[in-house]
Amino acid sequence: MPQNASHYPNALIILHWLTFILIVLSYASIEGREFFERGTDMRDNAKYIHFVVGLSILLTTFARIMFRLTSIVPAALSSGPQWVIKATKLGHSLIYLFLLVMPILGWLIISAEGKSVDIFGMTVPSLIAEDPELGKTLEEIHETIGKFGYALLGGHMLMALYHQYVLKQQLFNRMKITRR
């Protein structure tokens, strides 16, 4: 991946913030379903939104990875304590893993439960054969990783603030949309 820029390309910045919005919608839809009784259309709609947003996160993440690998981007921050540099690399790797694994797990759950989902008139294909027991296991894993996601994403935000205001690395300047 080429490195030499002083800031990220606009496409990557837009994809970053789109991912943020999609994550907020994903969590809001699945947590918000609890306001509705089981078996109601509103609860089913919240789960549908959660699934569609999850697929959108998966597609957005693939786009982010492709752009990241082919764009000229700023070099990784190398000043500051070694633990911060290592934590930053680990954190970014875990976030990308999270953004890939969670939607795939969700899709596997839907498949294992034998449910079909239509998006824009097209049925999303099943990834695996129907297996309700496997579906329950995958759902437990998905929920556990989802809870971990709160800490992971919260940590990402805190580290961005730490880089900006404690280490004074002007991190936010690298993430500004620019005119070219």
Long-range contacts (C-beta under 8 A, 24 or more apart in sequence): 1-68, 1-69, 1-70, 1-71, 1-73, 2-70, 2-71, 2-72, 2-73, 3-72, 3-73, 3-74, 3-75, 3-76, 4-72, 4-75, 5-72, 5-73, 5-74, 6-74, 6-173, 6-174, 7-74, 7-173, 7-174, 7-175, 7-176, 7-178, 8-71, 8-73, 8-74, 8-174, 8-175, 9-67, 9-71, 9-72, 9-73, 10-177, 10-178, 10-180, 11-67, 11-71, 12-64, 12-67, 12-68, 12-71, 12-73, 13-175, 13-176, 13-177, 14-177, 15-60, 15-63, 15-64, 15-67, 16-64, 16-175, 18-60, 19-57, 19-60, 19-61, 19-64, 19-99, 22-53, 22-56, 22-57, 22-60, 23-57, 23-149, 23-153, 25-49, 25-53, 26-50, 26-53, 26-54, 26-57, 27-146, 27-149, 27-150, 29-53, 30-146, 48-117, 50-106, 51-106, 51-107, 51-110, 51-117, 52-117, 52-119, 54-102, 54-103, 54-106, 54-107, 55-103, 55-107, 55-119, 55-124, 57-99, 57-102, 57-103, 58-99, 58-100, 58-103, 58-104, 58-107, 61-96, 61-99, 61-100, 61-103, 64-99, 65-96, 74-174, 77-163, 77-167, 77-169, 77-171, 79-167, 79-169, 80-163, 80-167, 80-169, 84-159, 84-162, 84-163, 84-167, 87-159, 88-159, 88-163, 91-152, 91-155, 91-156, 91-159, 94-152, 95-152, 95-153, 95-156, 98-145, 98-148, 98-149, 98-152, 101-145, 102-142, 102-145, 102-146, 102-149, 105-138, 105-141, 105-142, 105-145, 106-142, 108-138, 109-135, 109-138, 109-139, 109-142, 112-138
